Amino acid sequence: MSEPLLTPSGLFQALAVEMATAVAALLGESTATTPAAPPAEAGWLVRLTASGQLSGAVNVSLTEADGRRISALIMGFEGDDVPDEAVVDTLREICAQAVGAFSQAPETAGVKLAIDSVSRTAGAVDADGAWQFALPGGVTPSIAVGGVLVVGAAAVARQPGVAMAAPVSAAAPAASMAGSNLDLLLDVELPLAVRFGQTELTLQHLTRLGPGSVIDLHRSADEPVEVLVSGKVIARGEVVVVEGNYGVRVTEVVSTADRIRSLGA
């Protein structure tokens, strides 16, 4: 029996669900999505490309107010007075997490999504559906998703006798996907490193290094060391010895807001 194909409407809803789940996870909450009417206007637009079973362009849009409210909650701003660059960074982080979960889910594994751009937009963006979810403080943002997709070559190869489809878009949300796919990512291994300090050396100094050379890391001995995951500082702590091995006792965990700000570094 042929493997069922993911439909455009299924892709749009799955992406909206994953984005809502990512927002809630960053706030330490859980949430559920419900269908909503697409907003009359948009303030923020995320452009993605799809390849695999379905290929083409996908647009994710939020109103001006919803984008700022989500960013304010995640990054700890008071009110909706959030800089544009902070909203862009927040939306990029949310989409990155959603795209990662999307690619791991069995229902959507046949399609690969990649983020093209995150920007402000004037006027409404065409959307095939919108999904609303609840956040702390009575905030109920909506995520609108749409785009133009065609059946990919890989999908046609698995479906003998099926011709390449013309561009199609979804008109109604698909059946509800399974809940959060966060559990699928929990076993992913990430590189962790501990940084005692860092400095810069001239090439001449580097060529003169030898046994006994001392390199000044410009860091006090009582300052905490930095714990990095994939090159990003996620915590700080003090060096300890555990059964004859070096270890780090965590004394500070970097906030979610600081982690998102580091994306622009």
Residue pairs with C-beta under 8 A, 6 or more apart in sequence:
2 158
2 159
2 160
3 110
3 158
3 159
5 53
5 54
5 110
5 151
5 155
5 159
6 14
6 53
6 54
6 107
6 108
6 110
6 111
7 170
7 174
8 54
8 128
8 147
8 149
8 168
8 169
8 170
9 128
9 129
9 170
9 171
9 172
9 173
9 174
10 107
10 108
10 170
10 174
10 175
10 177
11 50
11 54
11 58
11 108
11 111
11 149
11 170
12 58
12 128
12 129
12 145
12 146
12 147
12 170
12 173
13 129
13 131
13 145
13 173
13 174
13 176
13 177
14 102
14 105
14 107
14 108
14 174
14 177
15 48
15 58
15 60
15 98
15 102
15 113
15 145
16 33
16 60
16 129
16 130
16 131
16 143
16 145
17 33
17 131
17 177
18 97
18 98
18 99
18 101
18 102
18 105
18 181
19 60
19 94
19 95
19 98
19 143
20 31
20 33
20 131
20 133
20 143
21 31
21 98
21 101
21 180
21 181
21 182
22 94
22 95
22 97
22 98
22 101
23 31
23 70
23 74
23 94
23 133
23 135
23 141
24 30
24 31
24 133
24 135
25 97
25 180
25 182
26 74
26 93
26 94
26 97
26 256
27 73
27 74
27 135
27 136
29 135
29 136
30 180
31 133
31 134
31 135
32 133
32 134
33 131
33 132
33 133
33 143
34 131
34 132
34 133
35 129
35 130
35 131
35 132
35 173
36 130
36 131
36 132
36 142
37 130
38 124
38 127
38 129
38 130
38 142
38 144
38 146
39 61
39 62
39 63
39 124
39 127
39 130
39 142
39 144
40 124
41 63
41 64
41 123
41 124
42 61
42 62
42 63
42 64
42 121
42 123
42 124
42 125
42 144
43 62
43 63
43 64
43 65
43 66
43 67
43 120
43 121
44 61
44 62
44 63
44 64
44 66
44 67
44 87
44 88
44 91
44 118
44 119
44 120
44 121
45 59
45 60
45 61
45 117
45 118
45 119
45 120
45 121
45 125
46 59
46 60
46 61
46 91
46 92
46 95
46 115
46 117
46 118
47 57
47 58
47 59
47 115
47 116
47 117
47 118
48 57
48 58
48 59
48 60
48 95
48 99
48 113
48 114
48 115
48 116
48 147
49 55
49 56
49 57
49 58
49 113
49 114
49 116
50 56
50 57
50 58
50 111
50 112
50 113
50 147
50 149
51 111
51 112
51 114
51 152
52 110
52 111
52 112
52 152
52 154
52 155
53 110
53 111
53 151
53 152
53 154
53 155
54 111
54 149
54 150
54 151
54 152
54 155
55 149
55 150
55 152
56 147
56 148
56 149
56 150
56 167
57 147
57 148
57 149
58 113
58 145
58 146
58 147
58 149
59 125
59 126
59 127
59 145
59 146
59 147
60 95
60 143
60 144
60 145
61 121
61 125
61 127
61 143
61 144
61 145
62 70
62 91
62 141
62 142
62 143
62 144
63 141
63 142
65 80
66 141
66 142
67 87
67 90
67 91
68 80
68 82
68 87
69 80
69 135
69 139
69 141
70 90
70 91
70 94
70 135
70 139
70 141
71 77
71 82
71 86
71 87
71 90
71 91
72 78
72 79
72 80
72 81
72 82
73 135
73 136
73 137
73 139
74 90
74 256
74 257
74 260
75 82
75 86
75 90
75 256
75 257
75 260
75 261
76 255
76 257
77 86
84 120
85 264
86 261
88 118
88 119
89 260
89 261
89 263
89 264
90 260
91 118
92 115
92 118
92 263
93 259
93 260
93 263
95 115
95 118
96 115
99 113
99 114
99 115
100 185
101 180
101 181
101 182
101 184
101 185
102 108
102 111
102 113
102 181
103 109
103 112
103 113
104 181
104 184
104 185
105 177
105 178
105 181
105 184
107 177
107 178
108 177
110 154
110 155
111 152
125 144
125 146
126 146
127 144
127 145
127 146
128 145
128 146
128 147
128 169
128 170
128 171
129 144
129 145
129 146
129 170
129 172
129 173
130 142
130 143
130 144
130 145
131 142
131 143
131 145
131 173
132 140
132 141
132 142
132 143
133 140
133 141
133 143
134 140
135 141
146 169
146 170
147 169
148 167
148 168
148 169
149 167
149 168
149 169
150 164
150 165
150 166
150 167
150 168
151 162
151 164
151 165
153 164
155 162
156 162
156 163
156 164
190 229
190 230
191 229
191 230
192 227
192 228
192 229
193 227
193 228
194 225
194 226
194 227
194 228
194 239
194 248
195 225
195 226
195 227
195 228
195 233
196 217
196 219
196 225
197 217
197 218
197 219
198 217
198 218
199 215
199 216
199 217
199 218
201 215
209 215
224 236
224 237
224 238
224 251
224 252
225 236
225 237
225 238
225 239
225 248
226 233
226 235
226 236
227 233
227 234
227 235
227 236
227 237
227 248
227 250
228 234
232 259
232 262
233 254
233 262
234 253
234 254
234 259
235 250
235 252
235 253
235 254
236 250
236 251
236 252
236 254
237 248
237 249
237 250
237 251
237 252
238 248
238 249
238 251
239 246
239 247
239 248
239 249
240 246
240 247
240 248
240 249
241 247
